[in-house]
């Protein structure tokens, strides 16, 4: 049997059996939670996209890629607790200079890599510099000029500009060994974290084993098997008893297999629609000579953008599309310390219709609005392979039709969507446990400013937020960037209304009875590794 937990239950689908064959992993003892040698084990399913294409390499995308999570195999300088407060990992002390341009980290002296070599400040500097200078690195450390080891336990980071949000990135950047890093590191990672890579069968599974030399508390879960599979196969894995924790969606959440319970993890996994703020023909030049078509003659009207924010019944949408497994979204950071109550837009259809009428959008005999011969209509792009986004897009279109706005959902590949991202509204998925996405989706030069909105006051508040001496001192500036009543500027519905946010999607799993999954911090975007951030604290009863 190819997957370590094959004997945990009867196979319920030939597709699963086929995926198991040939991987060469010994069968288990058959008891739930027992590994091949009787040690504690848990089997978790994840989406195929959760498999790291470049392997377990923090200098590329592991841990700090699109879907951020703790790297498990490697240690990090700091981490976040369930309340998203910073706690030490490798670092025993750290601080920032008065001008915000130098961060100093003092690390513990008892951490060793799995090859027996000690972890020193040289390894920290090597990792940080590797990301800063690496063209393929997904972690954003662009604010760092250089890292250097002062001595064996002290590393100093010199910044290009002050940026306290650096800490959120460092909390998911795994430290690699300078002496053992090479081209195949992602496939054969050496780390100092809670787990070691035992086996990786591409396209099928990853097996992690507890690191016996880990400097912290010994993991309660000795062996972790991660199976990469599509949603239907994940359900079958639970039905057959193959998986101990199997991810699922709202549409399948009612099919809880016998012997399992539904685990519902709150998230900041937000679904929202970008609304281009410039008229058609406002092309966007990025990445050197790359020019994208930009602007939209309908969504460039502020009244339309505000009407969309007030005219959508998010609660009804969540009931219809998500079966109630979600909550209304009003921003990319709902419930976070840096979020603003001004982003909330209570449903008020009458106000939405009044905004359109006052802006000159008149309903015709068919109920559709137009102004000066221009129909109040636009295309809405969504990822064609995502059934949830498709359902949200069509529900949104139905609600817009009642307002007199004609929305045409268009499923497409991401390659095609990226070509339209500045010209047409797009249904995106965002959300993280840091203010980085709020900054990038809002700042005029941000990589996620698809709305192409620019305001000097908003930019100034965002810059001040990053330059604040502490993370806590940054919160008022982030809130002001969303809405500043004194200057009447910001991206809130009362202001520029650059997005219409729809829902925060709950992350749902089938959890085997007898398994105690440790308390989860809010899950960021991505149905994968964030679940197992604290898998070392999971246990069986």
Helices and strands as residue ranges (DSSP letters): G 6-8, H 14-20, E 41-46, G 48-50, E 78-80, E 86-88, E 91-96, E 102-107, H 121-132, E 144-151, E 154-159, H 166-170, G 178-180, E 195-201, E 205-210, E 223-228, H 231-239, E 245-248, G 250-252, E 260-265, E 270-274, E 284-286, E 290-292, H 302-311, H 314-322, E 326-328, G 341-343, H 349-358, E 362-363, E 369-371, E 374-375, E 377-383, H 387-403, E 406-412, H 414-420, E 425-430, H 436-442, H 456-467, H 471-482, E 499-505, E 507-512, E 515-516, G 529-532, G 535-537, E 539-540
